Amino acid sequence: MINQPLFAHAHATQPPPAPEEVLDQLLEDGSRHAAAAQASVFAVGLDMLGDIELPPSAATQVDRAQMRALGALYLAADLEPAGIISSAETLSSLASSGALGIDLGPVAGPLHAFWRKRHQRPDPSERGAFYARLFGVSYGPAPADGVANMAFEARMLELCEAIYRLDEQQARYSNDAPSANTARIRSAARGMLGNLSRAGGGITPFLATELMAALKEALAILKHPHLRGLFAARDVWDVIAGIRRRARMTGGDPRMFVDRGRAGMTIIVWLADAAERLRQYGQPIVGRGDPVIPAAVEWLQASLTISELHARTQAPAPPPPGQGALWGQGNTAPVSDWADLGV
């Protein structure tokens, strides 16, 4: 059972930053991981063509790059129910149909540009299916081909619990924690690496880059001061709630998904950096004060909260944004560029 002192240890006691600041930093981190992963994949691809020479560890670099991209995608998966992209899509749909009834002012241009690029990014069903392939059906609907990473959540739970137990024992013993629990972390981390390596693929870094860009563009729209004024909103979450009310959509508290997404990205990126140490017995895996420890606690607590809320009520998924008469061309169903890639 996770006790309150450890929870307090996992979070700073200073006043929390504004939600927009938190999201901006998370998306910057995710974009950096995705860009680094994409650059590594390009470098290895060029090496295969004989353009450049890479060291023998190139395959390991690609594995690490893939893992960092998966960290960014994990963040994107948890920001999906938080409603950042879907709320911007819904707002653009309402505006395009003339049903919004408010003056968008300086937001109209960026919103129109976001709407026009809808075919260039995965649509809601494609995003959900891709997240399910990577992280299981808790992160999206089961794909049509039935391929979902059903083992992911159990693997993640095992790893986070092992890290949490290590922190408990480090607090109890003056020396390093007992080796049995270090071995448990090593085993759980290897299982998590294997699971994600099988789930990921060559498209992963590129899709991570696309989704980070879409999230940043959507957030820039939603946090605009003009929208906050229109919806009498204190922050971006109030704007999202206002959009959902106008569209008659429901949605839970998005902050728990942000917490879990941040923690999950931290853990998966840590796995990328820890991969080499896992091959070397005797090497410390998690030290005192390692950021992965509070991340593991945060992931466990956020997942427990989400699971309890999901058990009580299951909100319907937001429908894909419709095609409006003002910006659209009839009722032609959108097909994104990612559809042909089997996302």
SULFENHU-V363188 format. One record per residue. N is the residue number from 1. RES is the residue in three letters. SS is DSSP state (A for helix, B for strand, O for the rest). PHI is phi in radians with two decimals (NA if undefined). OMEGA is omega in whole degrees, 0 to 359 (none if undefined). Layout:
BEGIN
<<N/RES/SS/PHI/OMEGA> <N/RES/SS/PHI/OMEGA>>
END
This chain:
BEGIN
<<1/MET/O/NA/181> <2/ILE/O/-1.44/184> <3/ASN/O/-1.61/186> <4/GLN/A/-1.17/179> <5/PRO/A/-1.00/180> <6/LEU/A/-1.19/177> <7/PHE/A/-1.06/180> <8/ALA/A/-1.12/179> <9/HIS/A/-1.16/185> <10/ALA/A/-1.36/184> <11/HIS/O/-2.16/178> <12/ALA/O/-1.20/181> <13/THR/O/-1.55/179> <14/GLN/O/-1.25/180> <15/PRO/O/-0.97/183> <16/PRO/O/-1.19/176> <17/PRO/O/-1.21/178> <18/ALA/O/-1.11/180> <19/PRO/A/-0.95/180> <20/GLU/A/-1.11/179> <21/GLU/A/-1.16/178> <22/VAL/A/-1.06/182> <23/LEU/A/-1.16/177> <24/ASP/A/-1.01/182> <25/GLN/A/-1.18/179> <26/LEU/A/-1.08/182> <27/LEU/A/-1.24/174> <28/GLU/A/-1.12/178> <29/ASP/A/-1.10/179> <30/GLY/A/-1.08/179> <31/SER/A/-1.11/179> <32/ARG/A/-1.13/178> <33/HIS/A/-1.12/181> <34/ALA/A/-1.15/180> <35/ALA/A/-1.15/178> <36/ALA/A/-1.11/179> <37/ALA/A/-1.14/181> <38/GLN/A/-1.13/179> <39/ALA/A/-1.12/179> <40/SER/A/-1.17/179> <41/VAL/A/-1.13/178> <42/PHE/A/-1.07/182> <43/ALA/A/-1.09/179> <44/VAL/A/-1.18/177> <45/GLY/A/-1.08/178> <46/LEU/A/-1.17/179> <47/ASP/A/-1.10/179> <48/MET/A/-1.15/178> <49/LEU/O/-1.53/178> <50/GLY/O/1.51/183> <51/ASP/O/-1.38/181> <52/ILE/O/-2.40/180> <53/GLU/O/-2.01/180> <54/LEU/O/-1.95/178> <55/PRO/O/-1.18/181> <56/PRO/O/-1.05/182> <57/SER/O/-1.43/184> <58/ALA/A/-1.01/181> <59/ALA/A/-1.08/178> <60/THR/A/-1.11/179> <61/GLN/A/-1.09/179> <62/VAL/A/-1.14/178> <63/ASP/A/-1.04/179> <64/ARG/A/-1.13/179> <65/ALA/A/-1.08/178> <66/GLN/A/-1.04/181> <67/MET/A/-1.15/178> <68/ARG/A/-1.14/176> <69/ALA/A/-1.10/178> <70/LEU/A/-1.14/175> <71/GLY/A/-1.07/178> <72/ALA/A/-1.12/180> <73/LEU/A/-1.21/176> <74/TYR/A/-1.10/176> <75/LEU/A/-1.02/180> <76/ALA/A/-1.06/180> <77/ALA/A/-1.09/180> <78/ASP/A/-1.41/175> <79/LEU/A/-1.38/177> <80/GLU/A/-1.11/176> <81/PRO/A/-1.20/175> <82/ALA/A/-1.17/168> <83/GLY/O/1.61/184> <84/ILE/A/-1.26/179> <85/ILE/A/-1.19/184> <86/SER/A/-1.12/179> <87/SER/A/-1.24/176> <88/ALA/A/-1.14/177> <89/GLU/A/-1.15/179> <90/THR/A/-1.14/179> <91/LEU/A/-1.07/179> <92/SER/A/-1.16/177> <93/SER/A/-1.16/178> <94/LEU/A/-1.10/180> <95/ALA/A/-1.17/182> <96/SER/A/-1.20/180> <97/SER/A/-1.55/183> <98/GLY/O/1.40/184> <99/ALA/O/-1.54/186> <100/LEU/O/-1.32/175> <101/GLY/O/1.25/177> <102/ILE/O/-2.35/181> <103/ASP/O/-1.48/182> <104/LEU/O/-1.33/175> <105/GLY/O/0.94/183> <106/PRO/O/-1.20/179> <107/VAL/A/-1.44/186> <108/ALA/A/-1.04/181> <109/GLY/A/-1.09/178> <110/PRO/A/-1.03/180> <111/LEU/A/-1.18/178> <112/HIS/A/-1.10/179> <113/ALA/A/-1.09/179> <114/PHE/A/-1.11/180> <115/TRP/A/-1.15/182> <116/ARG/A/-1.15/182> <117/LYS/O/-1.61/186> <118/ARG/A/-1.10/180> <119/HIS/A/-1.34/183> <120/GLN/A/-1.58/178> <121/ARG/O/-2.23/178> <122/PRO/O/-1.04/177> <123/ASP/O/-1.40/185> <124/PRO/A/-0.97/181> <125/SER/A/-1.21/178> <126/GLU/A/-1.19/178> <127/ARG/A/-1.10/181> <128/GLY/A/-1.08/180> <129/ALA/A/-1.17/179> <130/PHE/A/-1.17/177> <131/TYR/A/-1.09/179> <132/ALA/A/-1.13/178> <133/ARG/A/-1.11/182> <134/LEU/A/-1.52/193> <135/PHE/A/-2.21/177> <136/GLY/O/1.66/187> <137/VAL/A/-1.27/174> <138/SER/A/-1.13/183> <139/TYR/A/-1.88/178> <140/GLY/O/2.98/178> <141/PRO/O/-1.20/178> <142/ALA/O/-1.08/179> <143/PRO/O/-1.05/181> <144/ALA/O/-1.05/181> <145/ASP/O/-1.46/177> <146/GLY/O/1.38/182> <147/VAL/O/-1.54/177> <148/ALA/O/-2.44/182> <149/ASN/O/-1.44/186> <150/MET/O/-1.18/183> <151/ALA/O/-1.53/188> <152/PHE/A/-1.03/188> <153/GLU/A/-1.12/177> <154/ALA/A/-1.14/178> <155/ARG/A/-1.12/180> <156/MET/A/-1.15/178> <157/LEU/A/-1.07/179> <158/GLU/A/-1.06/181> <159/LEU/A/-1.17/181> <160/CYS/A/-1.13/178> <161/GLU/A/-1.14/179> <162/ALA/A/-1.13/178> <163/ILE/A/-1.15/178> <164/TYR/A/-1.10/179> <165/ARG/A/-1.12/178> <166/LEU/A/-1.09/180> <167/ASP/A/-1.12/176> <168/GLU/A/-1.04/183> <169/GLN/A/-1.30/175> <170/GLN/A/-1.13/177> <171/ALA/A/-1.27/183> <172/ARG/A/-1.51/184> <173/TYR/O/-1.87/179> <174/SER/O/-1.26/177> <175/ASN/O/-1.58/179> <176/ASP/O/-1.12/179> <177/ALA/O/-1.13/180> <178/PRO/O/-0.92/185> <179/SER/A/-1.13/181> <180/ALA/A/-1.06/181> <181/ASN/A/-1.34/174> <182/THR/A/-1.09/177> <183/ALA/A/-1.13/179> <184/ARG/A/-1.16/177> <185/ILE/A/-1.12/180> <186/ARG/A/-1.02/181> <187/SER/A/-1.14/181> <188/ALA/A/-1.14/180> <189/ALA/A/-1.16/177> <190/ARG/A/-1.11/178> <191/GLY/A/-1.10/179> <192/MET/A/-1.18/178> <193/LEU/A/-1.06/179> <194/GLY/A/-1.09/180> <195/ASN/A/-1.08/183> <196/LEU/A/-1.26/179> <197/SER/A/-1.11/178> <198/ARG/A/-1.26/183> <199/ALA/A/-1.36/183> <200/GLY/O/-1.33/180> <201/GLY/O/-2.83/184> <202/GLY/O/-1.09/181> <203/ILE/O/-1.38/189> <204/THR/A/-0.97/181> <205/PRO/A/-1.08/183> <206/PHE/A/-1.25/178> <207/LEU/A/-1.17/177> <208/ALA/A/-1.05/178> <209/THR/A/-1.10/180> <210/GLU/A/-1.08/184> <211/LEU/A/-1.25/175> <212/MET/A/-1.09/178> <213/ALA/A/-1.12/179> <214/ALA/A/-1.14/179> <215/LEU/A/-1.13/179> <216/LYS/A/-1.14/179> <217/GLU/A/-1.17/179> <218/ALA/A/-1.12/180> <219/LEU/A/-1.12/179> <220/ALA/A/-1.04/177> <221/ILE/A/-1.24/188> <222/LEU/A/-1.20/182> <223/LYS/O/-1.61/181> <224/HIS/O/-1.05/181> <225/PRO/A/-0.98/180> <226/HIS/A/-1.13/178> <227/LEU/A/-1.17/178> <228/ARG/A/-1.06/178> <229/GLY/A/-1.18/181> <230/LEU/A/-1.10/183> <231/PHE/O/-1.75/182> <232/ALA/O/0.85/189> <233/ALA/O/-1.79/174> <234/ARG/O/-1.41/183> <235/ASP/O/-2.67/185> <236/VAL/A/-1.14/180> <237/TRP/A/-1.18/176> <238/ASP/A/-1.18/177> <239/VAL/A/-1.10/179> <240/ILE/A/-1.08/178> <241/ALA/A/-1.09/179> <242/GLY/A/-1.14/177> <243/ILE/A/-1.11/180> <244/ARG/A/-1.11/178> <245/ARG/A/-1.11/180> <246/ARG/A/-1.13/180> <247/ALA/O/-1.53/182> <248/ARG/O/1.01/177> <249/MET/O/-1.93/177> <250/THR/O/-1.94/178> <251/GLY/O/-3.03/180> <252/GLY/O/-1.50/179> <253/ASP/O/-1.15/184> <254/PRO/O/-1.32/188> <255/ARG/A/-1.15/179> <256/MET/A/-1.15/178> <257/PHE/A/-1.26/176> <258/VAL/A/-1.11/179> <259/ASP/A/-1.04/182> <260/ARG/A/-1.20/179> <261/GLY/A/-1.10/178> <262/ARG/A/-1.09/181> <263/ALA/A/-1.13/181> <264/GLY/A/-1.11/178> <265/MET/A/-1.09/179> <266/THR/A/-1.03/183> <267/ILE/A/-1.20/182> <268/ILE/A/-1.19/176> <269/VAL/A/-1.18/174> <270/TRP/A/-1.05/177> <271/LEU/A/-1.04/179> <272/ALA/A/-1.05/181> <273/ASP/A/-1.34/183> <274/ALA/A/-1.53/187> <275/ALA/A/-0.98/181> <276/GLU/A/-1.18/180> <277/ARG/A/-1.14/180> <278/LEU/A/-1.15/180> <279/ARG/O/-1.44/186> <280/GLN/O/-2.07/178> <281/TYR/O/-1.18/183> <282/GLY/O/1.69/177> <283/GLN/O/-1.41/177> <284/PRO/O/-1.11/181> <285/ILE/O/-1.74/179> <286/VAL/O/-2.23/179> <287/GLY/O/-1.77/177> <288/ARG/O/-1.07/178> <289/GLY/O/1.37/179> <290/ASP/O/-1.13/181> <291/PRO/A/-1.02/181> <292/VAL/A/-1.21/181> <293/ILE/A/-1.19/176> <294/PRO/A/-1.10/177> <295/ALA/A/-1.13/179> <296/ALA/A/-1.11/179> <297/VAL/A/-1.12/181> <298/GLU/A/-1.11/179> <299/TRP/A/-1.12/180> <300/LEU/A/-1.07/183> <301/GLN/A/-1.21/180> <302/ALA/A/-1.13/180> <303/SER/A/-1.13/178> <304/LEU/A/-1.12/179> <305/THR/A/-1.09/180> <306/ILE/A/-1.10/180> <307/SER/A/-1.11/180> <308/GLU/A/-1.16/178> <309/LEU/A/-1.16/180> <310/HIS/A/-1.13/180> <311/ALA/A/-1.19/182> <312/ARG/A/-1.43/182> <313/THR/O/-2.68/180> <314/GLN/O/-2.03/181> <315/ALA/O/-1.27/178> <316/PRO/O/-1.15/178> <317/ALA/O/-1.18/179> <318/PRO/O/-1.10/180> <319/PRO/O/-1.24/175> <320/PRO/O/-1.04/180> <321/PRO/O/-1.08/182> <322/GLY/O/-1.37/179> <323/GLN/O/-1.73/185> <324/GLY/O/-1.52/182> <325/ALA/O/-1.45/185> <326/LEU/O/-1.37/182> <327/TRP/O/-1.83/188> <328/GLY/O/-1.71/179> <329/GLN/O/-2.29/179> <330/GLY/O/1.34/184> <331/ASN/O/-1.91/180> <332/THR/O/-1.12/180> <333/ALA/O/-1.21/182> <334/PRO/O/-1.25/174> <335/VAL/O/-2.25/183> <336/SER/O/-1.45/179> <337/ASP/O/-1.14/183> <338/TRP/O/-1.40/185> <339/ALA/A/-1.05/181> <340/ASP/A/-1.22/182> <341/LEU/A/-1.62/178> <342/GLY/O/1.30/182> <343/VAL/O/-1.18/none>>
END
